[in-house]
Amino acid sequence: MDNSSLMMWSVLFSAIGTGYFIYGKKQKAVVPLLSGLALFVFPYFMPNVILLLIVGALLMAAPFYIKI
């Protein structure tokens, strides 16, 4: 996969992260808030698409499995 795939997935995960962040802030929920922050920061540090997809999926699932 090329650089355009990496960019497309980065934008998608950042958009989802923005939604998690807004939800966490309004509901005063720590896990969605931090997960949202991580979703729009982590794509900058991912070297390839496969790793980006794995980490993104884990961060998106975190609020459903971690209850604080």
C-alpha positions in Angstrom: 0.0 0.0 0.0 1.2 3.5 -0.7 1.3 6.8 1.1 -2.2 7.8 0.0 -3.6 4.8 1.9 -1.8 5.8 5.0 -3.1 9.4 4.6 -6.7 8.2 4.1 -6.7 5.9 7.1 -5.1 8.7 9.2 -7.9 11.1 8.3 -10.5 8.5 9.1 -9.1 7.6 12.5 -8.7 11.3 13.3 -12.3 12.0 12.5 -13.5 9.1 14.7 -11.1 10.3 17.4 -12.7 13.8 17.3 -16.1 12.2 17.9 -14.8 10.2 20.8 -13.1 13.3 22.2 -16.3 15.4 22.0 -18.4 12.6 23.5 -15.9 12.0 26.4 -15.8 15.7 27.1 -19.5 16.2 27.2 -20.2 13.1 29.2 -17.1 13.6 31.5 -15.9 10.1 30.6 -12.2 9.6 30.8 -11.8 6.6 28.6 -13.5 7.9 25.4 -11.8 11.3 26.0 -8.3 9.7 26.1 -9.1 7.3 23.4 -10.2 10.2 21.2 -7.0 12.1 21.9 -4.9 9.0 21.1 -6.9 8.4 17.8 -6.0 11.8 16.4 -2.4 11.8 17.6 -1.2 8.2 16.9 -1.3 8.3 13.1 1.7 10.7 13.0 3.8 7.9 14.5 2.7 4.9 12.5 5.2 3.8 9.8 2.9 1.5 7.8 -0.8 0.9 7.1 -1.1 -2.5 8.7 0.2 -1.2 12.1 -2.0 1.9 11.7 -5.1 -0.3 11.2 -4.3 -2.6 14.2 -3.6 0.2 16.7 -6.6 2.2 15.4 -9.0 -0.7 15.8 -7.7 -1.3 19.4 -8.1 2.3 20.3 -11.6 2.4 18.8 -12.6 -0.7 20.8 -11.1 0.5 24.1 -14.1 2.6 25.3 -16.4 -0.5 24.9 -14.2 -2.8 27.0 -12.6 -0.5 29.6 -15.1 0.9 32.1 -13.8 3.4 34.6 
